[in-house]
Amino acid sequence: MENMPNLEDRTLGKNEALRNIFRAKSMRRKELKELPFEKKIEILIQLQKMAKGVKRPGGKKDGIIWMI
């Protein structure tokens, strides 16, 4: 079992660009995990505002933005 490559190695092979993307994604998740709850809510509200501008199927532009 010692010589068996880990999941990342088997999935990404020698694609260094993909490795960098997944490494950055993992680091970002760790950073977000450490944020205080209030900051996470601020980010969520910002995402809600961004999503409100996107039309849904049928041309509807509905969505909820929390008022805090």
Residue frames relative to the residue before (quaternion, step in Angstrom):
aa qw qx qy qz dx dy dz
M 1.0000 0.0000 0.0000 0.0000 0.00 0.00 0.00
E 0.5583 0.6485 -0.3807 0.3504 3.57 1.14 -0.56
N 0.7206 0.4469 -0.2440 0.4707 3.59 0.99 -0.78
M 0.5137 0.6560 -0.4160 0.3643 3.58 1.25 -0.15
P 0.4169 -0.7172 0.4919 0.2643 3.64 -0.75 1.00
N 0.5252 -0.6275 0.4625 0.3414 3.56 -1.15 0.60
L 0.7347 -0.4330 0.2901 0.4342 3.56 -1.31 0.23
E 0.6389 0.5316 -0.3329 0.4455 3.58 0.95 -0.85
D 0.6659 0.4983 -0.3053 0.4638 3.59 0.92 -0.87
R 0.6745 0.4895 -0.3021 0.4628 3.59 0.92 -0.84
T 0.6951 0.4812 -0.2770 0.4567 3.58 0.99 -0.80
L 0.7982 0.3379 -0.1534 0.4744 3.56 0.79 -1.01
G 0.2646 -0.7893 0.5153 0.2037 3.54 1.18 -0.41
K 0.7708 -0.3262 0.2541 0.4846 3.55 -0.80 -0.98
N 0.4171 0.7153 -0.4670 0.3103 3.59 1.23 0.29
E 0.2502 -0.8206 0.5007 0.1151 3.57 -0.04 1.32
A 0.6029 0.5604 -0.3629 0.4367 3.60 1.06 -0.68
L 0.6686 0.4818 -0.2997 0.4806 3.59 0.91 -0.86
R 0.6116 0.5474 -0.3471 0.4537 3.57 1.00 -0.75
N 0.6637 0.5056 -0.2962 0.4649 3.57 0.95 -0.91
I 0.6313 0.5296 -0.3292 0.4611 3.58 0.99 -0.80
F 0.7030 0.4603 -0.2749 0.4672 3.58 0.81 -0.98
R 0.6181 0.5342 -0.3406 0.4653 3.58 1.08 -0.67
A 0.6674 0.4903 -0.2940 0.4772 3.59 0.95 -0.90
K 0.6283 0.5373 -0.3294 0.4560 3.57 1.02 -0.80
S 0.6561 0.5100 -0.2976 0.4701 3.57 0.97 -0.87
M 0.6518 0.5078 -0.3123 0.4689 3.58 0.96 -0.86
R 0.6458 0.5228 -0.3193 0.4557 3.60 0.97 -0.86
R 0.6462 0.5166 -0.3209 0.4610 3.59 0.96 -0.82
K 0.6396 0.5133 -0.3261 0.4701 3.58 1.02 -0.75
E 0.6350 0.5218 -0.3240 0.4684 3.59 1.04 -0.80
L 0.6755 0.4970 -0.2919 0.4599 3.58 0.89 -0.93
K 0.6049 0.5744 -0.3461 0.4294 3.56 1.08 -0.73
E 0.7051 0.4816 -0.2527 0.4550 3.57 1.06 -0.77
L 0.5140 0.6605 -0.4217 0.3490 3.62 1.21 -0.25
P 0.5206 -0.6083 0.4801 0.3584 3.59 -1.12 0.53
F 0.6731 -0.5245 0.3465 0.3895 3.56 -1.19 0.63
E 0.6435 0.5464 -0.3267 0.4250 3.60 0.91 -0.89
K 0.6563 0.5004 -0.3074 0.4737 3.58 0.99 -0.82
K 0.6202 0.5382 -0.3393 0.4589 3.59 1.04 -0.72
I 0.6430 0.5088 -0.3172 0.4765 3.58 1.03 -0.78
E 0.6134 0.5405 -0.3419 0.4634 3.61 1.01 -0.77
I 0.6527 0.5040 -0.3048 0.4765 3.58 0.96 -0.87
L 0.6397 0.5291 -0.3224 0.4548 3.59 0.96 -0.86
I 0.6587 0.5013 -0.3136 0.4653 3.60 0.91 -0.88
Q 0.6300 0.5251 -0.3306 0.4670 3.59 1.01 -0.77
L 0.6534 0.4996 -0.3094 0.4772 3.60 0.98 -0.80
Q 0.6192 0.5354 -0.3385 0.4642 3.60 1.06 -0.74
K 0.6453 0.5151 -0.3171 0.4667 3.60 0.98 -0.83
M 0.6514 0.5099 -0.3120 0.4671 3.56 0.98 -0.84
A 0.6851 0.4956 -0.2836 0.4523 3.58 0.93 -0.92
K 0.5800 0.6021 -0.3764 0.3993 3.59 1.09 -0.63
G 0.6736 0.5077 -0.2935 0.4498 3.59 1.08 -0.63
V 0.6109 0.5489 -0.3513 0.4496 3.58 1.25 -0.18
K 0.3881 -0.7246 0.5203 0.2316 3.57 -0.79 1.01
R 0.3332 -0.7166 0.5797 0.1984 3.51 -1.08 0.82
P 0.6790 -0.4465 0.3491 0.4667 3.61 -1.20 0.20
G 0.7516 0.3280 -0.2686 0.5054 3.54 -0.91 0.92
G 0.5515 -0.6615 0.3637 0.3550 3.57 1.30 0.12
K 0.4586 0.6891 -0.4526 0.3315 3.60 1.25 0.09
K 0.1407 -0.7681 0.6196 0.0788 3.55 -1.12 0.73
D 0.2948 0.7635 -0.5294 0.2235 3.55 0.56 1.06
G 0.2047 0.7590 -0.6003 0.1474 3.51 -1.26 0.34
I 0.3855 -0.7139 0.5402 0.2232 3.50 -1.23 0.42
I 0.0717 -0.7468 0.6588 0.0551 3.52 -1.05 0.84
W 0.4077 -0.7186 0.5089 0.2417 3.57 -0.62 1.09
M 0.2464 -0.7481 0.6010 0.1357 3.54 -1.01 0.87
I 0.1235 0.7961 -0.5759 0.1387 3.56 -0.22 1.27
